[in-house]
Structures are given as structure tokens and as C-alpha cells.
Amino acid sequence: MDESPLDTAEAAPHASAVDSVAVVGAGSIGIAWAIVFACAGRRVQMQEVDPARREIALGEAKSKLHELEAGGLLREPIATVLSRISVSGSLEEAVAGVGYVQECIIENLEAKQELFARLDALTPRDVVLASSTSTIMASRFASDLAGRDRCIVVHPANPPYFLRVAEIVPAPFTSESTVSTTSELLASSGLAPILLKQEIEGFVFNRLQGALLREAYCLVRDEIVTPVELDTLVREGLGLRWSLIGPFTTSELNTRGGLRRHGEVLGPVYARIGIERAQEDPWTPETIEQVARAVENSLPHRSWEDNVRERDRGMIQLSSLLKHFENPLTYHRTD
């Protein structure tokens, strides 16, 4: 098999000039970010205001690293990775000398406004200030800052040491250098940076997730399917397939004639379903053409048949890996 993203992150030298980062907040996301950056060879200075969480932060990181090591996902000894992580109660101490700050505090606008004002005052102007927020745009918490041009949202899939992708969401005032520094840092840490062209509430990850959840709740409410059956359908069907190729490539390879034919056949059906849910957003020919060209250019072969064969080979390999995996979360409790 190919190397895992964590392996790749550890094997590659830094493509980013940032060699040390601060992680503000030692909750689950903060610890996950610390693991990502430390596994990529960077020094990580964590800050946590809660003494109880400070006390257990390194232990939680060590526990996660043991799980990663057991799965063959670490290149270095756990002690080596942990030696790069420190935890402090002082924000001033945590941000001293770093080139990048990743905020991971509660999802509260006022709290983020207060923290980013402090970060802006404490750090040099070339230090990127990034938020892990899932919903709050940078223009809402950083617009009044003198150094607002270095503020940005970096929203990870959770947890980022498994789901190796993060959304980069600049505000209208965010500088190009901030975007490029952030992209280089993520890429050299083994994450795929997804740059959004403009701010949008919920970003892309949560909008996609929300669209599926909205329909899922409606289907359960209308007694079409049970919650457990719906989870099973996504886990064993859509989710398994999307883990390899995603929804656009799925549509391209499911229908002979690709996305253009798929849009002709199923576009009207999805449009009627949308109207049924009071959401009238039909796929336009222009958008279908834009997506089709992009997907075609991303695939390895010119021939539709050859790409379908590659998909099938990939699904066979994935199924082979999962053949002996017993998922503990699919067992039903007897109590």
C-alpha cells in the first residue's frame, strides 16, 4: 500500500517556513492539531486556561499517539513526537517565538473576538492567526483588529490526524501571504488544504454534511426509513464509495456518458426532490459543464471505461482492507 498521510508528513522536509506553532485550547480539537503539527516535526506550544485540562493534555496526546502507532501510522517513536509538545497556562508564553497560531477555544463569537484581540497585540505582524471554528467567519471576529490581514479560518475535519483535509476560509481583508503561508503549512503537515474563494456560513464541509442530515431527518420523520437503517445505508454504501472518489466522480463513473448524461437523466429528479423540500436549486447546464470538465481533467485516463476499471480496482482494494475489520460501533446493545 501507499504510505499514509501521517507517514508522508513525517517523511517529508518542511515545505513551509513555519517550524513552531501555538495551539490555543487543549480540548479534543486542540490536542488533535498538536498531534498533526508535532508529527510533521514542528514544535507545538499549547495554551489552556483550565488547570485540570492542562494536567491531562499530554496524557491524552500520548494515548492518541499510542493508537496511531498501533495502526502503523507513526514513523517516529511516541516519545520523540511528544517531546515537541509543551503545555502552558500563559498565552504570552505559548505564542512566544511561533510563526503560526491555531485557535481552538469554544464556539462563541465574543470569546473569539477577545482572544484574537489579545493575539493581535501579543504576536508580530507576520504571524498567522487561524481559528478552528466550524461556523463563525473571520470577518465577524477579526474585522476591527489592526492586524486583521493575518487572520483566517482553518476548519479541520475532525479529527485531523485521521481525516487529512482542512478548509481555508479567508475574510475579504485576509492577505494573500496569509493564505499562502497557511496552505503551505497544512500541505507540509500532510493535510489537503481546501481554499474557499469567499466566506460563507458553515463553510463547505458543514454545508455538505447539513444537506445530508436535513434529508436524513425528513426521511426518518416521514417514516420512510429507520435511523439505524439510514446510518447503515450511508456507512456501507455512500460513505464507503465517497471515501474513494467523492460525489462528483461517483456521478461521472456511474453513468456511461459521465456527468453530462447523469445531469440529463437524474437532474430533473433531484430538482423535483428539491422542490418537494421547498428548495428550488436546479443544476444548470453551465454548472454541469464546469464540473464535468474539472472532473474529467482530474481523472487518470481519457477513457470512461478505463476510469471505471480504476474505480473498481480501488473499491476491491478498499474492501479487502476492510474484510477483517469488525466495527464495534455497529453492534447493538442488549441492555
matplotlib code that plots the C-alpha trace (Angstrom):
import matplotlib.pyplot as plt

x = [0.0, 0.9, 2.2, -0.5, -0.7, 0.9, 3.8, 4.1, 4.0, 6.8, 8.9, 8.9, 11.0, 9.1, 7.9, 6.7, 8.9, 6.9, 8.8, 6.8, 3.1, 0.9, -2.3, -4.7, -7.1, -6.3, -9.7, -10.1, -9.5, -6.5, -4.9, -5.6, -3.9, -1.0, -0.6, -0.7, 1.9, 4.2, 4.0, 5.2, 8.3, 7.1, 7.4, 4.0, 3.3, -0.2, -2.1, -5.0, -6.7, -8.3, -5.7, -7.5, -7.3, -3.6, -2.9, -4.3, -3.5, -0.2, -1.6, -4.4, -2.0, 0.1, -2.9, -3.9, -0.3, -0.3, -3.5, -1.8, 1.3, -0.7, -2.2, 1.2, 0.6, 3.7, 7.2, 8.9, 8.7, 5.9, 8.4, 10.0, 6.7, 5.6, 8.9, 7.8, 4.7, 4.5, 1.5, 1.2, -1.4, 0.1, -0.9, 2.2, 4.4, 2.6, 2.8, 6.4, 8.6, 6.0, 5.2, 1.5, -1.3, -4.2, -7.1, -9.3, -11.5, -15.3, -17.6, -18.5, -18.2, -17.4, -14.8, -13.1, -13.2, -11.5, -8.9, -7.9, -7.6, -5.0, -3.3, -3.0, -1.4, 1.0, 2.4, 4.5, 2.6, 4.0, 2.4, -0.7, -3.7, -6.1, -9.3, -10.6, -14.2, -16.9, -19.3, -18.0, -16.4, -13.2, -14.9, -17.1, -14.3, -11.3, -12.6, -11.7, -8.2, -5.1, -3.6, -6.8, -5.0, -3.3, -6.5, -8.1, -10.3, -8.7, -11.6, -10.4, -12.3, -12.4, -10.1, -7.5, -4.9, -7.3, -9.3, -6.5, -8.2, -8.9, -10.8, -9.0, -11.5, -10.1, -12.0, -12.2, -9.4, -7.1, -3.8, -2.6, 0.6, -1.5, -3.4, -0.2, 1.6, -1.4, -1.7, 2.0, 1.8, -1.1, 0.3, 3.7, 1.8, 0.1, -3.3, -5.0, -5.8, -9.2, -9.3, -12.7, -13.0, -15.2, -16.6, -19.8, -21.6, -21.0, -18.2, -18.3, -17.8, -20.7, -23.0, -22.5, -23.0, -26.0, -27.6, -27.4, -28.6, -31.6, -32.8, -32.0, -34.2, -37.0, -36.8, -37.0, -39.7, -41.8, -41.3, -39.5, -36.6, -35.3, -32.3, -30.2, -31.0, -30.2, -26.8, -26.2, -27.0, -24.6, -21.9, -21.9, -22.9, -22.5, -19.8, -17.7, -17.8, -17.2, -14.2, -12.5, -13.9, -16.4, -19.9, -18.9, -16.6, -19.1, -21.7, -19.1, -18.3, -21.8, -23.3, -22.0, -21.7, -20.4, -21.7, -23.4, -25.5, -26.0, -27.3, -29.7, -31.2, -31.1, -31.0, -34.8, -35.4, -33.2, -34.9, -38.3, -37.0, -35.6, -39.0, -40.6, -38.3, -39.0, -35.5, -35.5, -31.9, -31.8, -28.5, -27.8, -26.2, -23.4, -22.6, -22.8, -20.3, -18.0, -18.0, -17.7, -14.6, -12.9, -13.6, -12.5, -9.2, -8.6, -9.0, -6.0, -7.4, -9.2, -11.4, -14.5, -14.2, -10.5, -11.5, -14.4, -11.9, -9.6, -12.6, -13.4, -9.8, -9.7, -13.0, -11.7, -8.5, -10.6, -13.0, -10.0, -8.6, -12.0, -12.7, -11.4, -12.4, -15.1, -16.7, -17.6, -20.0, -22.4, -23.1, -26.4, -26.6, -28.5, -29.2]
y = [0.0, 3.6, 5.5, 7.0, 10.8, 10.8, 8.8, 11.2, 14.2, 12.8, 11.7, 15.0, 18.0, 21.2, 23.0, 25.7, 28.3, 27.8, 25.5, 26.2, 26.8, 27.7, 25.9, 27.8, 25.4, 21.9, 20.3, 17.5, 19.7, 21.4, 18.1, 16.8, 19.8, 19.4, 15.8, 16.8, 19.5, 17.5, 14.5, 16.8, 17.7, 21.1, 22.4, 22.9, 25.2, 24.6, 27.0, 26.1, 28.2, 25.3, 23.7, 20.3, 20.2, 21.3, 18.4, 15.8, 17.3, 15.5, 12.2, 12.5, 13.2, 10.2, 8.0, 9.0, 8.5, 5.0, 4.3, 5.7, 3.7, 0.5, 1.2, 1.7, 5.4, 6.8, 7.0, 8.2, 6.9, 8.4, 9.9, 11.8, 13.3, 14.1, 15.9, 18.5, 19.4, 21.6, 22.9, 26.2, 28.3, 31.5, 32.8, 35.0, 32.0, 29.9, 32.3, 33.4, 32.8, 30.9, 31.5, 30.4, 30.3, 27.8, 28.8, 26.0, 27.6, 27.4, 28.3, 31.7, 34.9, 37.2, 34.8, 34.7, 38.4, 38.9, 36.2, 37.4, 41.0, 39.6, 37.5, 40.5, 42.5, 39.7, 38.5, 40.0, 41.1, 38.2, 35.5, 33.9, 33.8, 31.0, 29.8, 26.2, 27.5, 25.4, 28.2, 31.7, 33.7, 35.6, 38.9, 38.6, 38.2, 40.0, 42.9, 45.6, 44.4, 46.3, 43.0, 41.7, 40.9, 37.9, 36.4, 33.4, 30.4, 26.9, 24.5, 20.9, 17.7, 16.0, 14.5, 15.9, 13.2, 10.7, 13.0, 14.7, 17.8, 21.3, 24.2, 27.6, 30.4, 33.9, 37.0, 39.8, 41.5, 38.5, 38.9, 36.6, 35.9, 34.7, 32.3, 31.0, 30.5, 28.7, 26.5, 25.6, 24.8, 22.4, 20.7, 20.2, 18.7, 16.1, 17.8, 18.7, 22.5, 23.3, 27.1, 28.7, 31.6, 33.6, 33.4, 31.5, 30.5, 26.9, 26.7, 23.8, 20.8, 21.6, 22.6, 19.2, 17.5, 19.6, 18.9, 15.1, 15.5, 17.6, 15.0, 12.2, 13.7, 14.2, 10.6, 9.4, 11.9, 10.7, 7.0, 6.1, 4.5, 4.0, 6.0, 2.8, 1.7, 5.2, 5.1, 1.7, 2.8, 5.7, 3.7, 0.7, 2.5, 6.2, 6.7, 3.7, 4.8, 8.5, 7.6, 6.7, 9.1, 11.7, 12.6, 14.3, 11.5, 9.0, 10.5, 10.7, 7.0, 5.7, 6.7, 6.0, 9.4, 10.8, 13.9, 15.4, 12.4, 12.0, 15.6, 14.9, 11.8, 12.5, 16.3, 16.7, 14.0, 15.8, 19.1, 17.7, 16.3, 19.8, 21.4, 18.8, 20.1, 23.8, 24.2, 25.1, 24.9, 23.0, 22.1, 24.5, 23.2, 25.7, 24.3, 20.7, 21.6, 23.3, 20.3, 17.8, 19.4, 19.7, 16.1, 14.8, 16.7, 15.2, 11.6, 9.5, 8.1, 9.7, 6.6, 6.4, 2.6, 2.8, 5.1, 2.8, 0.0, 2.1, 2.8, -0.9, -1.8, 0.8, -0.4, -4.0, -3.0, -1.0, -3.9, -6.2, -4.0, -3.9, -7.6, -8.5, -5.2, -5.7, -2.3, -2.1, 0.8, -1.4, -3.9, -3.4, -3.2, -5.9, -3.9]
z = [0.0, -0.3, 2.7, 5.0, 5.1, 8.6, 7.2, 4.3, 6.7, 8.8, 5.8, 4.0, 5.0, 5.7, 2.6, 5.0, 6.7, 9.9, 12.3, 15.5, 16.2, 19.1, 19.8, 22.0, 23.8, 24.8, 24.1, 21.6, 18.6, 20.2, 21.0, 17.5, 15.9, 18.3, 17.1, 13.5, 13.8, 16.1, 13.8, 11.0, 13.0, 14.4, 17.9, 19.4, 22.3, 23.7, 26.0, 28.2, 30.9, 32.7, 35.1, 35.0, 31.2, 31.3, 33.6, 31.3, 27.9, 27.3, 28.6, 26.1, 23.3, 24.3, 24.3, 20.8, 19.6, 21.0, 18.9, 15.8, 16.5, 16.9, 13.5, 11.9, 11.3, 13.1, 11.7, 14.9, 18.5, 20.5, 22.9, 20.0, 18.9, 22.5, 23.1, 20.6, 22.6, 25.7, 27.6, 29.4, 31.2, 29.8, 26.4, 26.3, 26.9, 24.3, 21.4, 22.1, 19.0, 17.0, 13.3, 13.4, 15.9, 15.7, 18.0, 19.4, 22.1, 22.5, 19.6, 20.9, 19.0, 21.9, 23.3, 19.9, 19.5, 22.8, 22.2, 18.7, 20.0, 22.6, 19.9, 17.6, 20.4, 21.5, 18.2, 15.4, 12.3, 10.2, 12.5, 11.0, 13.4, 12.5, 14.0, 14.1, 14.2, 12.5, 11.8, 12.6, 9.7, 10.4, 9.3, 12.4, 15.0, 13.4, 11.3, 13.9, 14.5, 13.3, 12.1, 10.6, 7.3, 9.0, 10.4, 8.8, 9.4, 9.2, 9.7, 10.1, 9.5, 12.9, 13.9, 11.5, 12.3, 10.5, 8.2, 6.4, 5.0, 6.2, 4.8, 4.5, 4.7, 4.2, 5.0, 2.4, 4.3, 4.7, 2.8, 0.1, 2.0, 5.0, 2.6, 1.0, 4.4, 5.7, 2.6, 2.7, 6.4, 6.0, 3.0, 4.6, 7.6, 5.5, 5.1, 1.9, 2.0, 0.5, -0.3, -0.3, -2.7, -0.4, 3.1, 3.5, 6.7, 7.7, 5.1, 2.7, 4.9, 7.2, 4.3, 2.7, 6.0, 6.7, 3.4, 4.0, 7.6, 6.5, 4.1, 6.6, 9.3, 6.9, 5.7, 9.4, 10.2, 7.3, 8.4, 5.1, 6.9, 10.4, 11.8, 12.1, 8.6, 7.2, 9.0, 7.6, 4.0, 4.3, 6.0, 3.8, 0.6, 0.0, 2.6, 1.5, -2.1, -1.3, 0.7, -2.6, -5.1, -3.8, -5.2, -8.5, -9.6, -8.4, -10.8, -13.6, -13.4, -12.5, -15.8, -19.3, -20.8, -17.5, -15.6, -18.6, -19.2, -15.4, -15.3, -18.1, -16.6, -12.9, -12.8, -13.2, -10.5, -8.0, -8.9, -8.1, -4.8, -4.0, -4.8, -2.5, 0.3, -0.7, -2.1, -5.8, -6.9, -10.3, -11.8, -14.7, -17.9, -17.3, -13.9, -15.1, -17.9, -15.4, -13.1, -15.9, -17.4, -14.0, -13.1, -16.5, -16.2, -12.7, -13.7, -14.8, -18.1, -21.1, -21.5, -19.3, -19.3, -18.1, -15.2, -14.2, -14.1, -11.8, -9.6, -9.3, -8.6, -5.8, -4.3, -4.4, -2.5, 0.0, 0.5, 1.0, 3.7, 5.5, 5.1, 8.6, 10.3, 12.9, 13.5, 17.2, 16.6, 14.6, 17.4, 19.1, 22.8, 24.6, 27.8]

ax = plt.figure().add_subplot(projection="3d")
ax.plot(x, y, z, "-o")
ax.set_aspect("equal")
plt.show()
